[in-house]
Amino acid sequence: MQAATAAVAPPPSEAPIPTHTLPKTHQLFTQIRLATISDIPNVHKLLHQTAMFQKLAHLFTATESSLAATLFPTTPNPPTPLQSPTVFILETSPTPFPIISSETSKYFTPIQKTLNLCEPILDYERELFSSHGKNVVVSGFVLFFPNYSSFLAKPGFYVEDLCVRECYRRKGLGKMLLSAVAKQAAKMGYGIVEWVVLDWNVNAIKFYEEMGAKVLPEWRTCRLAGEELQVYGNA
């Protein structure tokens, strides 16, 4: 009589493979670079949008020609970037930008960063703000120039304009632009970076404070312009 054979237990089943996947991200490649005279049309359009947002369009008289003549004067000895009014251009693209080394950048090495977004950006003005290269658009800019702090006995930068186009806002791009100016000031041994903000723009005030800036409510901006300034020229 043969001995009974013990039943063999079935092999353990493999753990089920999860069916869920990670959320899909959309890459946005960004670059901050020095503006050139060919960027003037886009800078002019962005300035006009800024004036409209600030409800100051009635004061906006700049033209492409006047901007080109003052930011990029055709003189025998043109002003040096960062030592005169300077514009940093923010470009974005769905594809990577070419790497530019500091050795080939005389005044400013472009800053490049990749953003991973949950949703793609719908830019309905892409053609209007097209820039150099395929699928590259201008998404913002910052305009600044040197000033001087007598209390610190050090030069600094004054930020005249900071603009990020509406569909590119709330993605850290404004911080990138302002940080680029602050980083350049620190690199050059400057002592201060200053700008003004409209008192009703609470979102901008909060944004600047989160960056570490101090809002000085006890100071007021004084200005002579237009006819009031010409009175002194005619005296």
Helices and strands as residue ranges (DSSP letters): E 26-34, G 37-39, H 40-53, G 57-59, H 64-71, E 86-93, G 102-104, E 111-117, E 137-149, E 154-164, G 166-168, H 173-187, E 192-194, H 202-210, H 226-233
